[in-house]
Amino acid sequence: MTSSQLRQALTELNGERDLVLAFADVPSPVPGLASLEVKRAMLIPDEADHLVKVTDGKAVYVIDADRVAWMRIGLKA
């Protein structure tokens, strides 16, 4: 997946949905469980660095689009 494709897929994030990303080819203490969960995620608009970034309002997460295996965008519980 390219950064542009990932950014397009994440446009639904407006702070009302949770995001779960699973990554391929990333070392993990538990094989096959390299993932990231962001509660109430918001996509940060494209900046000069062109990195894909999401935030929960407390931290900013930079996403490597090439390593995203799948994602789940859902309403918060």
Summary of the structure (lengths in Angstrom):
residues: 77
radius of gyration: 12.1
end to end distance: 28.1
largest distance: 35.3
contacts: 183
relative contact order: 0.33
helix: 17%
strand: 45%
